[in-house]
């Protein structure tokens, strides 16, 4: 009867984990990238990216954008990483694609479009201008003049506009080899009176990010103010909703509606999982910054500097920057170091454990550059981790052998004091001290694996360096789940299983290797533990199925190395090996 109760309890706990985990995971952990491929008749077929910019051969979308682009004169943008144009009406950077990134893994996939002009379905742009009291300043309909025809590295563009009061406004734009624009704004006061002006910059976008914002990966409004990066403001706040429970207990600074900040330096803008647009003021100047909701589905991040008095026949100047591009780790780090952009590396939501996650990324990135394949790099990283933990594994197995040796004495104590739990605990503690064994020593390798596993999870989820990285055969994207599942006979049947049941080859291998690993361990004395350990590998097979293939690969290889370690260490601990053989 007792055994049946234990079996039922183990089954109930397993079901709670199996069905409760998706609810917890959806709240705290962002899902893997959408599948990059679909297995059709055993072959990988590229899939379109959900919500991505329509392909170049989609007439309806192209006509709409081309019509808008022809509405006003433009200056071309051409760099190694960016293509697009500047709108001379309103001095906007509103047409930008990332030349080195594609929407999907298909060879003919169009480049990722980041910015689109106002009037298109996904309007997203940056604008720069001036405000003042008692002076006519340029607005969003102002047509700026220029003698330049191309913005490229080493080839800046100068825009000018003169009002009828004797002021000349100038915006000089330059761009580097990556994703950073430099904006130099100046006002020449050629009138007979002093004027007060202040420069401003803004980023405007239509709609929410297509990447969901979760507890561990923020998307949406983002900024650094007075040296602290703010992940608290989100689209829901700007829509007028109060912060949720988890935000409130975290001490959030967000509020419903417009969120305003006064800061010395810093930066602000909008982030997606992989892409970032942000305006960056002079680090030495104090600014007023805002996240706000505009008309319809428009959102805006903006800042303005303090008003400047410009005497007659004098010029006032200010410099700011605009970043629009991919959140590449080395690029963000370089801008933080060389340009002095505070916490710019925090545009990637590393979280509290950045001190551990970035070294894991650096090792993985170094291995990738060494071997040229991220899957092989993950395998090598797993070997390094297991190698570093090998001395701990030796102690773990020695402790397991010692625990097995004292099992008969423990059973005697359990029989002797079965009606006195307190006395039993005291006697067991005394036995552990006498025999110099630690029942918790076997948990240490597992506990040490948790931060490494979580760090790799964050790297796979957030770093663009992992996006669309293939491994072998059918695995074309290590940041997406394994697409090869036997539930549709590896693509031979024309249906796609739901995410919860789409168990790929790697999750199956993970479950099998975990089962083999548990089989090599000494059998637990507690019947409930025995039942849990027998079911756990297959539960984890379901739990890990929606995660990134790179994470599944890491865990599977780690299990294989653990099995090899166990085989070798059993040869050094005959007592433990004999017990495993009996099991």
C-alpha positions as CSV (number, residue, x, y, z in Angstrom):
1,X,0.0,0.0,0.0
2,X,2.8,2.3,0.9
3,X,4.6,1.7,-2.4
4,X,1.4,2.4,-4.4
5,X,1.0,5.7,-2.5
6,X,4.5,6.6,-3.4
7,X,4.0,5.7,-7.1
8,X,0.8,7.9,-7.2
9,X,2.6,10.8,-5.5
10,X,5.5,10.5,-8.0
11,X,3.0,10.5,-10.9
12,X,1.1,13.5,-9.6
13,X,4.4,15.5,-9.1
14,X,5.5,14.6,-12.6
15,X,2.2,15.8,-14.1
16,X,2.5,19.0,-12.2
17,X,5.9,19.6,-13.6
18,X,4.9,18.5,-17.1
19,X,1.9,20.8,-17.4
20,X,2.8,23.5,-15.0
21,X,6.2,24.2,-16.5
22,X,4.9,25.8,-19.8
23,X,2.9,28.3,-17.7
24,X,6.0,29.2,-15.6
25,X,8.3,29.2,-18.6
26,X,6.0,31.6,-20.6
27,X,6.2,34.1,-17.8
28,X,9.8,34.0,-16.8
29,X,11.7,32.6,-19.9
30,X,11.5,33.9,-23.4
31,X,10.8,31.2,-26.0
32,X,13.4,30.2,-28.5
33,X,13.4,31.9,-31.9
34,X,10.7,30.8,-34.3
35,X,11.8,27.8,-36.3
36,X,14.0,28.8,-39.2
37,X,13.2,25.7,-41.2
38,X,10.5,23.0,-41.6
39,X,11.2,19.4,-42.3
40,X,9.4,18.4,-45.5
41,X,9.9,14.8,-46.7
42,X,13.1,14.6,-44.7
43,X,14.6,17.8,-46.0
44,X,15.0,21.3,-44.4
45,X,12.9,24.0,-46.1
46,X,13.4,27.7,-45.0
47,X,10.4,29.3,-43.4
48,X,9.5,33.0,-43.5
49,X,10.1,35.0,-40.3
50,X,6.8,35.8,-38.6
51,X,6.0,39.5,-38.8
52,X,9.1,40.2,-40.8
53,X,9.3,42.9,-43.5
54,X,7.7,41.5,-46.7
55,X,10.1,40.1,-49.3
56,X,11.4,42.3,-52.1
57,X,9.0,40.6,-54.6
58,X,5.9,41.5,-52.6
59,X,4.3,44.2,-54.9
60,X,1.7,45.6,-52.4
61,X,4.3,46.3,-49.7
62,X,6.9,47.7,-52.1
63,X,4.5,50.0,-53.9
64,X,3.4,51.6,-50.7
65,X,7.0,52.2,-49.5
66,X,8.2,53.4,-52.9
67,X,5.4,55.9,-53.1
68,X,6.3,57.3,-49.8
69,X,10.0,57.4,-50.6
70,X,9.3,59.4,-53.7
71,X,7.3,62.0,-51.9
72,X,10.4,64.0,-50.9
73,X,14.1,64.5,-52.0
74,X,16.6,62.1,-50.3
75,X,20.2,61.6,-49.7
76,X,21.5,58.0,-50.1
77,X,23.1,56.1,-47.2
78,X,25.7,53.5,-48.1
79,X,28.0,51.9,-45.6
80,X,29.4,48.3,-45.2
81,X,26.6,47.6,-42.8
82,X,23.7,49.9,-43.7
83,X,21.8,50.9,-46.8
84,X,19.0,53.5,-47.0
85,X,18.4,57.2,-47.3
86,X,17.8,60.5,-45.4
87,X,14.6,62.4,-45.9
88,X,15.4,66.1,-46.5
89,X,11.8,66.9,-45.5
90,X,12.0,67.1,-41.7
91,X,15.7,66.0,-41.5
92,X,14.8,62.3,-40.8
93,X,16.7,59.1,-41.1
94,X,13.7,57.0,-42.0
95,X,14.9,54.5,-44.6
96,X,17.4,51.9,-43.4
97,X,18.1,48.2,-43.9
98,X,20.9,46.1,-42.4
99,X,23.0,44.9,-45.3
100,X,24.6,42.0,-43.5
101,X,21.5,40.5,-41.9
102,X,18.7,38.6,-43.7
103,X,15.1,38.0,-42.6
104,X,15.4,34.3,-43.0
105,X,18.1,31.7,-43.8
106,X,16.9,31.4,-47.4
107,X,19.5,32.6,-49.9
108,X,17.1,35.0,-51.6
109,X,15.8,36.5,-48.3
110,X,15.7,40.3,-48.2
111,X,17.9,42.2,-45.7
112,X,16.4,43.1,-42.3
113,X,14.6,46.4,-42.6
114,X,15.0,48.5,-39.5
115,X,13.5,52.0,-40.4
116,X,10.6,53.0,-42.6
117,X,9.2,56.4,-43.4
118,X,6.1,57.9,-41.8
119,X,3.0,56.8,-43.8
120,X,4.1,53.2,-44.2
121,X,2.7,50.2,-42.2
122,X,5.8,49.9,-39.9
123,X,6.8,53.6,-39.7
124,X,10.1,53.9,-37.7
125,X,12.4,56.8,-37.9
126,X,14.8,59.2,-36.2
127,X,14.5,63.0,-36.5
128,X,16.6,65.9,-35.3
129,X,15.7,69.6,-34.9
130,X,15.5,72.7,-32.8
131,X,13.0,74.4,-30.5
132,X,13.0,78.0,-29.3
133,X,11.0,80.9,-27.9
134,X,10.4,83.9,-30.1
135,X,12.2,82.4,-33.0
136,X,11.0,80.5,-36.1
137,X,12.5,77.0,-36.0
138,X,12.4,74.2,-38.6
139,X,9.5,71.6,-38.3
140,X,8.6,68.2,-39.7
141,X,7.6,69.8,-43.1
142,X,10.8,71.9,-43.5
143,X,12.7,71.1,-46.6
144,X,16.4,71.2,-45.8
145,X,19.0,72.1,-48.4
146,X,22.3,70.3,-49.2
147,X,25.0,70.1,-51.8
148,X,25.8,66.5,-50.9
149,X,24.4,63.4,-52.5
150,X,25.7,60.5,-50.4
151,X,26.3,59.7,-46.7
152,X,29.1,57.2,-46.3
153,X,32.0,56.7,-43.9
154,X,34.3,59.6,-44.4
155,X,31.7,61.5,-46.5
156,X,29.4,63.5,-44.2
157,X,26.3,65.4,-45.3
158,X,25.5,68.9,-44.3
159,X,21.8,70.1,-44.2
160,X,20.9,73.8,-43.9
161,X,17.8,75.9,-43.5
162,X,17.4,79.7,-43.1
163,X,14.4,81.3,-41.6
164,X,13.2,84.8,-42.4
165,X,14.5,86.3,-39.1
166,X,18.2,85.9,-39.8
167,X,19.0,82.5,-38.3
168,X,20.8,79.8,-40.1
169,X,20.2,76.2,-38.8
170,X,22.6,73.5,-39.8
171,X,22.7,69.7,-39.2
172,X,25.8,67.8,-40.2
173,X,25.4,64.0,-40.3
174,X,28.3,61.5,-40.5
175,X,28.4,57.7,-40.1
176,X,31.0,55.2,-39.2
177,X,31.7,51.7,-40.5
178,X,29.1,50.1,-38.2
179,X,25.9,51.6,-37.0
180,X,26.6,54.9,-35.4
181,X,25.6,58.3,-36.8
182,X,27.0,61.5,-35.4
183,X,24.7,64.6,-35.5
184,X,26.2,68.0,-35.2
185,X,23.6,70.7,-34.8
186,X,24.3,74.4,-34.9
187,X,22.5,77.7,-35.0
188,X,24.1,80.9,-36.4
189,X,22.3,84.0,-35.2
190,X,22.7,86.6,-37.9
191,X,19.9,88.8,-36.6
192,X,20.2,91.9,-34.4
193,X,18.8,90.2,-31.2
194,X,19.9,87.4,-29.0
195,X,17.8,84.2,-29.3
196,X,17.1,81.2,-27.1
197,X,17.1,77.8,-28.7
198,X,17.6,74.2,-27.7
199,X,18.3,71.1,-29.9
200,X,16.3,67.9,-29.7
201,X,16.4,64.4,-31.1
202,X,13.7,61.7,-31.2
203,X,13.0,58.1,-32.3
204,X,9.4,57.3,-33.3
205,X,8.0,53.9,-34.1
206,X,4.6,52.4,-34.9
207,X,3.4,49.4,-32.9
208,X,4.9,47.2,-30.3
209,X,8.1,45.1,-30.8
210,X,7.4,41.8,-32.6
211,X,9.6,40.2,-30.0
212,X,7.8,39.6,-26.7
213,X,9.1,41.2,-23.6
214,X,9.6,38.8,-20.7
215,X,10.9,38.7,-17.2
216,X,14.4,37.7,-18.4
217,X,14.5,39.5,-21.8
218,X,13.3,43.1,-22.1
219,X,12.1,44.6,-25.4
220,X,10.5,48.0,-26.0
221,X,11.5,51.3,-24.5
222,X,15.0,51.3,-23.0
223,X,17.5,53.8,-21.7
224,X,20.3,54.7,-19.4
225,X,19.8,57.6,-17.1
226,X,22.4,58.9,-14.6
227,X,24.5,55.8,-15.0
228,X,21.6,53.2,-14.5
229,X,20.0,51.3,-17.3
230,X,16.2,51.3,-17.1
231,X,14.3,48.2,-18.3
232,X,11.1,49.1,-16.4
233,X,9.2,51.2,-18.9
234,X,7.3,49.1,-21.5
235,X,4.7,49.7,-24.2
236,X,1.9,48.8,-21.7
237,X,3.0,51.6,-19.4
238,X,2.9,54.1,-22.3
239,X,-0.5,52.8,-23.2
240,X,-1.7,53.9,-19.8
241,X,-1.5,50.7,-17.8
242,X,0.0,50.6,-14.4
243,X,3.1,48.3,-13.8
244,X,2.2,44.7,-12.9
245,X,2.9,42.9,-9.7
246,X,6.3,41.6,-10.5
247,X,7.4,45.1,-11.7
248,X,6.0,46.7,-8.5
249,X,7.9,44.4,-6.1
250,X,11.0,45.0,-8.1
251,X,11.0,48.7,-7.3
252,X,10.1,49.8,-10.8
253,X,10.4,53.5,-11.9
254,X,7.8,53.0,-14.6
255,X,4.4,54.6,-14.4
256,X,1.3,54.7,-16.6
257,X,1.5,57.2,-19.4
258,X,4.5,59.4,-20.2
259,X,7.7,58.5,-18.4
260,X,10.2,61.4,-18.0
261,X,13.8,61.5,-16.8
262,X,16.4,64.2,-16.1
263,X,19.9,62.8,-16.7
264,X,23.4,63.8,-17.3
265,X,24.3,62.0,-20.5
266,X,22.9,58.5,-21.0
267,X,20.8,57.3,-24.0
268,X,17.3,56.2,-24.8
269,X,15.4,54.5,-27.6
270,X,13.7,51.2,-28.4
271,X,15.1,47.7,-28.5
272,X,14.0,44.4,-30.1
273,X,15.6,41.1,-29.3
274,X,18.4,41.8,-31.8
275,X,18.0,45.3,-33.1
276,X,18.4,48.7,-31.4
277,X,17.6,52.3,-32.2
278,X,18.8,54.9,-29.6
279,X,19.5,58.6,-29.5
280,X,22.6,59.5,-27.4
281,X,23.2,63.1,-26.1
282,X,26.6,64.6,-25.2
283,X,27.7,62.7,-22.1
284,X,28.7,66.0,-20.4
285,X,25.2,67.7,-20.8
286,X,22.1,67.4,-18.7
287,X,19.0,66.5,-20.7
288,X,15.2,66.1,-20.3
289,X,14.2,62.7,-21.7
290,X,10.8,61.2,-22.3
291,X,9.1,58.0,-23.4
292,X,5.6,58.8,-24.6
293,X,2.6,57.6,-26.5
294,X,1.6,59.5,-29.7
295,X,-1.4,59.4,-31.9
296,X,-2.8,55.9,-32.7
297,X,-0.2,53.2,-32.3
298,X,2.9,55.5,-32.3
299,X,5.5,55.6,-29.6
300,X,8.3,58.1,-29.1
301,X,11.6,58.4,-27.2
302,X,13.0,61.9,-27.2
303,X,15.4,64.3,-25.4
304,X,16.2,68.0,-25.5
305,X,19.1,69.9,-24.0
306,X,18.8,73.0,-21.8
307,X,18.0,76.2,-23.7
308,X,21.1,78.1,-25.0
309,X,21.2,81.9,-25.4
310,X,22.8,82.8,-28.8
311,X,23.9,86.4,-29.0
312,X,23.8,88.2,-32.3
313,X,26.5,87.1,-34.8
314,X,27.4,84.1,-32.7
315,X,27.0,80.3,-33.3
316,X,25.7,77.7,-30.8
317,X,26.7,74.1,-31.4
318,X,25.8,70.7,-30.0
319,X,26.7,67.1,-30.8
320,X,24.8,63.9,-30.3
321,X,24.7,60.4,-31.8
322,X,22.1,58.0,-33.2
323,X,22.7,54.2,-33.1
324,X,20.6,52.1,-35.5
325,X,21.6,48.5,-36.0
326,X,22.3,45.1,-34.6
327,X,23.2,44.5,-30.9
328,X,26.5,42.9,-31.6
329,X,28.4,42.3,-28.3
330,X,31.8,43.5,-29.5
331,X,30.3,46.6,-31.2
332,X,28.3,47.7,-28.2
333,X,31.4,47.1,-25.9
334,X,33.5,49.2,-28.3
335,X,31.1,52.1,-28.3
336,X,31.0,52.0,-24.5
337,X,34.7,52.0,-24.2
338,X,35.7,54.4,-27.1
339,X,32.7,56.8,-27.2
340,X,32.0,56.8,-23.4
341,X,28.4,55.7,-23.8
342,X,27.4,54.7,-20.3
343,X,26.2,51.1,-19.9
344,X,25.9,50.7,-23.7
345,X,26.6,47.0,-23.4
346,X,23.4,46.8,-21.3
347,X,21.3,47.3,-24.4
348,X,21.4,43.5,-24.3
349,X,19.4,42.5,-21.3
350,X,22.1,40.3,-19.6
351,X,20.4,40.7,-16.3
352,X,22.0,40.3,-12.8
353,X,24.6,37.7,-14.0
354,X,26.3,39.7,-16.7
355,X,29.6,39.1,-14.9
356,X,29.2,35.4,-15.6
357,X,27.2,35.4,-18.9
358,X,29.6,37.6,-20.9
359,X,32.6,35.4,-20.2
360,X,30.6,32.3,-21.3
361,X,29.8,34.3,-24.5
362,X,33.4,35.3,-25.0
363,X,34.6,31.7,-24.7
364,X,31.9,30.5,-27.0
365,X,32.6,33.2,-29.6
366,X,36.3,32.5,-29.5
367,X,35.7,28.8,-30.0
368,X,33.4,29.6,-32.9
369,X,36.0,31.8,-34.6
370,X,38.5,28.9,-34.1
371,X,36.4,26.1,-35.6
372,X,33.8,28.0,-37.7
373,X,30.7,26.2,-36.5
374,X,28.7,27.2,-33.4
375,X,27.5,23.7,-32.8
376,X,31.0,22.4,-32.6
377,X,31.9,25.4,-30.4
378,X,29.1,24.4,-28.0
379,X,30.4,20.9,-27.9
380,X,33.9,22.2,-27.1
381,X,32.5,24.5,-24.5
382,X,30.7,21.5,-22.9
383,X,34.0,19.6,-22.8
384,X,35.8,22.5,-21.2
385,X,33.1,22.8,-18.5
386,X,33.1,19.1,-17.8
387,X,36.9,19.1,-17.7
388,X,36.9,21.9,-15.1
389,X,34.3,20.1,-13.0
390,X,36.1,16.7,-13.2
391,X,37.8,17.1,-9.8
392,X,34.5,17.9,-8.3
393,X,32.9,14.9,-10.0
394,X,35.6,12.7,-8.5
395,X,34.7,13.9,-5.0
396,X,31.0,13.4,-5.8
397,X,31.6,9.7,-6.7
398,X,33.9,9.2,-3.7
399,X,31.1,10.5,-1.5
400,X,28.5,8.3,-3.3
401,X,30.7,5.3,-2.6
402,X,31.1,6.2,1.0
403,X,27.4,6.7,1.4
404,X,26.8,3.3,-0.2
405,X,29.2,1.7,2.3
406,X,27.3,3.0,5.3
407,X,23.8,2.0,3.8
408,X,23.6,-1.1,6.0
409,X,24.2,0.9,9.2
410,X,21.7,3.6,8.1
411,X,19.0,0.8,7.6
412,X,19.7,-0.5,11.1
413,X,19.2,3.0,12.5
414,X,16.0,3.4,10.5
415,X,14.6,0.2,11.9
416,X,15.8,0.9,15.4
417,X,14.3,4.5,15.6
418,X,11.4,4.2,13.1
419,X,9.0,5.6,15.7
420,X,11.3,8.5,16.8
421,X,12.1,10.8,13.9
422,X,14.1,13.2,16.0
423,X,16.3,10.5,17.5
424,X,16.8,9.0,14.0
425,X,18.0,12.3,12.6
426,X,20.5,12.7,15.5
427,X,21.9,9.2,15.1
428,X,22.2,9.6,11.3
429,X,24.1,12.9,11.8
430,X,26.4,11.3,14.2
431,X,27.0,8.4,11.7
432,X,27.8,10.9,9.0
433,X,30.3,12.6,11.2
434,X,31.9,9.3,12.3
435,X,32.2,7.9,8.8
436,X,33.1,11.4,7.4
437,X,30.5,11.3,4.6
438,X,28.3,14.1,3.3
439,X,24.9,13.2,1.8
440,X,24.7,16.5,0.0
441,X,28.1,16.2,-1.8
442,X,26.5,14.7,-4.8
443,X,24.4,17.8,-5.4
444,X,27.4,20.1,-5.9
445,X,28.1,19.3,-9.6
446,X,24.4,19.9,-10.3
447,X,24.3,23.2,-8.5
448,X,27.5,24.4,-10.3
449,X,25.9,23.5,-13.6
450,X,22.9,25.7,-13.1
451,X,24.6,29.1,-13.6
452,X,26.5,27.7,-16.6
453,X,23.3,26.4,-18.1
454,X,21.5,29.7,-17.5
455,X,24.3,31.7,-18.9
456,X,24.3,29.6,-22.1
457,X,20.5,30.0,-22.3
458,X,20.8,33.8,-22.2
459,X,23.6,33.7,-24.8
460,X,21.5,31.6,-27.1
461,X,18.4,33.7,-26.6
462,X,19.8,37.2,-26.7
463,X,23.0,37.4,-28.7
464,X,22.7,38.1,-32.4
465,X,25.9,36.1,-33.0
466,X,23.8,32.9,-32.4
467,X,21.0,34.0,-34.8
468,X,20.6,31.6,-37.8
469,X,23.8,29.7,-36.9
470,X,23.7,26.2,-38.4
471,X,25.1,23.0,-36.9
472,X,24.8,19.9,-39.1
473,X,22.3,18.4,-41.4
474,X,18.7,19.5,-40.5
475,X,19.8,21.9,-37.7
476,X,20.0,25.2,-39.6
477,X,19.4,27.5,-36.6
478,X,20.8,26.7,-33.1
479,X,18.8,29.5,-31.6
480,X,15.5,27.8,-32.6
481,X,14.0,24.4,-31.5
482,X,15.1,21.2,-33.3
483,X,12.6,21.0,-36.2
484,X,13.1,17.2,-36.9
485,X,10.3,15.3,-35.0
486,X,9.2,11.7,-35.4
487,X,5.5,12.7,-34.7
488,X,5.1,13.6,-38.4
489,X,7.5,10.9,-39.5
490,X,10.3,13.5,-39.9
491,X,8.3,15.6,-42.3
492,X,6.8,12.8,-44.4
493,X,3.4,13.6,-43.0
494,X,2.0,17.0,-44.0
495,X,1.3,18.5,-40.6
496,X,3.2,20.4,-38.0
497,X,2.8,19.1,-34.4
498,X,1.9,21.7,-31.7
499,X,4.9,23.2,-29.9
500,X,4.3,21.1,-26.7
501,X,4.5,17.9,-28.7
502,X,7.0,18.9,-31.3
503,X,9.8,16.8,-29.8
504,X,12.8,16.9,-32.0
505,X,15.7,14.4,-32.3
506,X,17.9,16.4,-29.9
507,X,15.3,16.4,-27.0
508,X,14.8,12.7,-27.5
509,X,18.6,12.1,-27.3
510,X,18.6,14.3,-24.2
511,X,16.0,12.1,-22.6
512,X,17.8,8.9,-23.5
513,X,21.2,10.1,-22.3
514,X,19.6,11.4,-19.0
515,X,17.9,8.0,-18.5
516,X,21.3,6.2,-19.1
517,X,23.0,8.6,-16.7
518,X,20.4,7.8,-13.9
519,X,20.7,4.1,-14.6
520,X,24.4,4.3,-13.8
521,X,23.7,6.0,-10.5
522,X,23.2,3.9,-7.3
523,X,19.5,3.2,-6.8
524,X,17.9,5.7,-4.4
525,X,16.7,4.1,-1.1
526,X,13.5,6.2,-1.1
527,X,10.7,4.6,-3.3
528,X,9.4,8.1,-4.2
529,X,12.9,9.2,-5.4
530,X,13.1,6.0,-7.4
531,X,9.9,6.8,-9.2
532,X,10.8,10.4,-9.8
533,X,14.2,9.5,-11.2
534,X,12.6,6.9,-13.5
535,X,10.1,9.5,-14.9
536,X,12.3,12.6,-14.9
537,X,14.2,12.0,-18.1
538,X,11.0,11.7,-20.1
539,X,9.5,14.8,-18.5
540,X,12.7,16.8,-19.3
541,X,12.4,15.6,-22.9
542,X,9.1,17.4,-23.2
543,X,10.2,20.4,-21.1
544,X,13.3,21.0,-23.3
545,X,11.6,20.4,-26.7
546,X,10.6,24.2,-27.2
547,X,14.1,25.4,-26.1
548,X,16.9,26.3,-28.5
549,X,18.6,23.5,-30.2
550,X,22.0,24.8,-29.0
551,X,20.8,24.4,-25.4
552,X,19.6,20.8,-26.1
553,X,22.9,20.1,-27.8
554,X,24.8,21.3,-24.7
555,X,22.8,19.2,-22.3
556,X,23.0,16.1,-24.4
557,X,26.7,16.3,-24.8
558,X,27.1,17.0,-21.1
559,X,25.1,13.9,-20.3
560,X,27.3,11.8,-22.6
561,X,30.4,13.1,-21.0
562,X,28.9,12.5,-17.5
563,X,28.2,8.9,-18.6
564,X,31.8,8.5,-19.7
565,X,33.0,10.0,-16.4
566,X,30.8,7.6,-14.5
567,X,32.1,4.6,-16.4
568,X,35.7,5.6,-15.7
569,X,35.1,6.5,-12.0
570,X,33.2,3.3,-11.4
571,X,36.4,1.5,-12.2
572,X,38.0,3.4,-9.3
573,X,35.2,2.7,-6.8
574,X,34.3,-1.0,-6.9
575,X,31.7,-0.7,-4.2
576,X,29.7,1.8,-6.2
577,X,30.1,-0.2,-9.4
578,X,28.9,-3.3,-7.8
579,X,25.8,-1.5,-6.4
580,X,25.1,0.0,-9.8
581,X,25.3,-3.5,-11.3
582,X,22.8,-4.9,-8.8
583,X,20.4,-2.0,-9.7
